[in-house]
């Protein structure tokens, strides 16, 4: 069995959604306990209560400015170690980026579900290729949203099938248990790691948008490989992303969807 750990991030302002990012980390059950133990050891060794401290912002008593808790050089060193731990445990990641269209903040659950359904399709293909079964575990996003999303995902997995080129690749329930579980990442180091990778992808997208004045993501769609150049932390995690036979993440490991 393989497990898909899911985390999300978005950029919004004044009820305008710039984009929404969802990231899934896929791990085989045989590596699950070992990975969690290694991450727990990593946190203990580096005096971290949670991996999310690596992106935590703090305000010093003598200053009104906000700074990262750790200097960038140190965060890069620790990210290298996290990436090595992830590669050793055969983690593969999938990212989905939802463009702004006309989505409002009130439609968060619908956007989340849309991104997750696309990720489920990619997860299903991977499970089918490796003849494995799967389970989906998501970071908690609030009870009201979770209830709405769980209902949609349950129906999607129970009744849906993957169609490609007008041909069925199979029913989702043949490979994936028909529910997504929501857990507090406080209790899962793997979800915390997923959060860090998701945040690096989100930051790369934001920098790409600003440097290219591309708020509709028109220039990024189909060119997702460019994102490696827009965030130093994403560059370290890059080898974890699923790729097509040509070694590209576009449309497979990272997909812009509008």
Order of alpha helices (4+ residues) and beta strands (2+ residues): beta-beta-alpha-beta-beta-alpha-beta-alpha-beta-alpha-beta-beta-beta-alpha-alpha-beta
